[in-house]
Amino acid sequence: YSAATTYNLGNVYRDTGDIKMAIEYYKKSIEGDPSFFYSYIPLISMYAKDGQLIAARQLAQQAQTQFPYNFQYSLIELEILGMQKDMKEAQTLMKKINTLTTDQSVLQTARGIYAKYF
């Protein structure tokens, strides 16, 4: 199956509440085509919803490496660090975000996420 097909199947399972199957199909989508960025955010979200915060964070980091100019992944990782109450790592990521972008909307969102948890 193509990355788009397995992504869409993941969406179907997500929409029906079957987190485990959604995870499997989003993973297949990324395995089939790691450049198909649409699958990363829903897979991260499903991992988090399933309580798999370590897997969610690892995938967010992988996505940041794969797509370095898409700050959604940094913001998602910051949210996960907040859920994990990992202030030290969150501070490190905040510094990284501040050095990589001057986009005020990204910076404001990051500050908001940080303030929500710490």
Solvent accessible surface area in square Angstrom, and as a share of the most:
residue,aa,sasa,rsa
1,Y,211,0.80
2,S,63,0.41
3,A,11,0.09
4,A,46,0.35
5,T,55,0.32
6,T,6,0.03
7,Y,47,0.18
8,N,81,0.41
9,L,58,0.29
10,G,0,0.00
11,N,25,0.13
12,V,84,0.48
13,Y,62,0.24
14,R,90,0.33
15,D,103,0.53
16,T,101,0.59
17,G,57,0.55
18,D,53,0.27
19,I,45,0.23
20,K,127,0.54
21,M,70,0.31
22,A,0,0.00
23,I,8,0.04
24,E,74,0.33
25,Y,36,0.14
26,Y,0,0.00
27,K,66,0.28
28,K,96,0.41
29,S,0,0.00
30,I,13,0.07
31,E,126,0.56
32,G,59,0.56
33,D,51,0.26
34,P,65,0.41
35,S,69,0.44
36,F,40,0.17
37,F,88,0.37
38,Y,116,0.44
39,S,0,0.00
40,Y,0,0.00
41,I,58,0.29
42,P,18,0.11
43,L,4,0.02
44,I,3,0.01
45,S,52,0.34
46,M,6,0.03
47,Y,24,0.09
48,A,24,0.19
49,K,140,0.59
50,D,44,0.23
51,G,59,0.56
52,Q,66,0.29
53,L,41,0.20
54,I,119,0.60
55,A,28,0.22
56,A,0,0.00
57,R,48,0.17
58,Q,110,0.49
59,L,15,0.08
60,A,0,0.00
61,Q,72,0.32
62,Q,87,0.38
63,A,0,0.00
64,Q,17,0.08
65,T,115,0.67
66,Q,74,0.33
67,F,37,0.16
68,P,75,0.47
69,Y,195,0.74
70,N,44,0.23
71,F,33,0.14
72,Q,95,0.42
73,Y,1,0.00
74,S,7,0.04
75,L,26,0.13
76,I,38,0.19
77,E,6,0.03
78,L,1,0.01
79,E,39,0.17
80,I,2,0.01
81,L,0,0.00
82,G,0,0.00
83,M,82,0.37
84,Q,62,0.28
85,K,136,0.58
86,D,44,0.23
87,M,87,0.39
88,K,157,0.67
89,E,63,0.28
90,A,0,0.00
91,Q,78,0.35
92,T,77,0.45
93,L,11,0.05
94,M,26,0.11
95,K,140,0.59
96,K,92,0.39
97,I,2,0.01
98,N,76,0.39
99,T,114,0.66
100,L,102,0.51
101,T,15,0.09
102,T,122,0.71
103,D,68,0.35
104,Q,114,0.51
105,S,71,0.46
106,V,20,0.12
107,L,16,0.08
108,Q,124,0.55
109,T,63,0.37
110,A,0,0.00
111,R,117,0.43
112,G,42,0.40
113,I,22,0.11
114,Y,46,0.18
115,A,75,0.58
116,K,135,0.57
117,Y,46,0.18
118,F,66,0.27
